[in-house]
Structure formats: C-alpha cells, structure tokens
Amino acid sequence: MDERLEFGPLELKVLGVLWQRGRTSTVRHVQPSFPGLAYTTVMTTMDRLYRKGVLRRFRLGRAFGYEPRCSRDELFGRMVSGQVTDLLAACGDSTVLLSTLVHAVGHADAELLDELEALVRAERARLGWEDQK
C-alpha cells in the first residue's frame, strides 16, 4: 500500500464502517450505513479503496466481499508518516516543525511527552545511535 495515498471523506467513512464491522462485508452490508447514497456510489467507493490497495476483495457468490488490509491505527500512522516526511523535506528548518509537534503533544497530554521521548530513545537504539544526543 502506498503511504502517500489520500482519501476522501466518503472513503474514510466506508473504511470506518468496515473496521467497525470487523468481518468481510459486501456492498449490501455497508450501504445501509449510508441511506442517502446510491448502492452504486458505495460500490464505486469500495472498488476505489480496493484499487488503492487498502481493501482485500474476495468473490462471494455473485458479489464481492471486502475487508481492510490494515487497522485504523496502522493506516493513519502511514498517512501521518508520509505527511511528516513531506513536511520535513519541504521545510527549510526542521526545528520549527519538530518544536511545533512537541508543543502540540504537550498541549494534548503531558504524559504523551514522556511517550514521545521514549519513542525517540527506542528509535535511536534501533538505528544504533544510542550514544548520540
């Protein structure tokens, strides 16, 4: 799956329904969650998600069954990773981006700062940079 994929609001809502169902689902299973939309609109959206590599598709009789290839957290993690990579590449001074992230994390929850610090240490260890600042 391409980490740089973008999703429209309907695609994200369809994924949300599939994650909530937690099992292989056909368009007929998903469409009732979107009473204002035509069956074909939901079908096209699920096909688009399949073509983007986000859904698996199985033949179930005359219909297709779909299920997500990854969890919500995994997908959003990949999406954020791609965005952060793009921002770091475009940013002249990455310190501004990183300090903004730390500031936002601190405002959300002080305990998250400890988690962020632990993640930085773990990544340094994984990369063999334990002795570096």
N, C-alpha and C positions, 0 to 999 in steps of 0.2 A: 504494500500500500504506500502510495506517495505521501510523504509527510507534508507536502506543500498544498495539499488539496484544500479547497474552500467549499463550504456547504451553505446552502440557502436555508432560510428559516423552516421551510416545509421539510427539507431533507433532515434537518436536526430533529424536528418533531416526530417524523417517521422513525428515525433511529431510537428516539426516546420511547416510543410505543413498543418497538421490538425489544429493547433492553428490559422494559417493564414486563413484557410477556414472558421472556426468559426461555422461549422454545421456538422451534421452527414455525413460521407463520406464513400464510398465504395473503394475497391482497385482500381476500374476503375477510380474513381475521382482522386486518389492520384498518380497513376502510371505515368501519363503524366509529372509529375514534375521530373521524373527520367528516361529520354528517353534511357539511356544506360543500364538500368536494366530490367530484365525479369519481367513480371507480377507476376510470382510465387515467385520471390525474394521479391517483395514488399508485397505480400500476407503473406509470411512467417514472414517477419519483423513485420507486423501489428498483426499477431497472437501471436508472441512472446511478443509484448508490451501488448496485452490483457492478456496473461498468467502471466505477471509480475504485473498485476493489475493497469496499467497506463491508459488503454483504456477501455471504455464500448463497448460492442458489442451487436448489435440488428439484428434480422432477417429482411431483406428487400427483400421479394420475395425469389429468389434463391440465393441471395448474402447476405453478412453481411455488416452492416453499423457500423462504428466505430466513437467514439468521445472521446476526452481526459477526464479523470476524474477530472483533476485539471488544473489550469492555468500554464503557463510557470514559472511565479514567484514563485508559490506555489511549483512546482516540484523542481526547482533549490534551493529554500530555504531548502527543505527537504534533498536534496542531500548534500548541504553545511553543514547543521546541523550534518548529520551523519559523514561527513569527519572531522569536527571540534571536535566532540565528540571522534572519534578515535584518532586524534592527541593529544588531552588533556590526554587521557588515556595512550598513548604511551610515552608522553613527561615527562621526569623527573622533569623539571622545567617549569611549565605552564606560568611563567612570560615571557619567551623567545617567546613563541607562541603569547601571548597576545600583547606584545610590537611590534612584527612583524606585527600583524594585525593593531594596531593603527598607526604604521609608514606607512603602505601601504594605509590605509584610508586617512591619512593626505596628502600623495603624490597625491592621486587621486583627492581630493577636500577638501579644508579646512572646508567647510560647513558640510561635512559628519562627521567630528569630533564632531560637535555640535549635529548632529543627533544621533551619537553613544552614546554620553554622555546622551542624553535624553532617549534613549532606555535602557541604564543601569539603570537610575533612575526609569523608568517605571517598569522594571523587579524587581528591589529591592522592589518597592511598592507592586507589585503583590505577591511577596513572603513574604511580611510582614517584610522586612529588612530596612525600611525607616530610622531608627535611626542608622544603622550601616554604617561604611565607605565603 
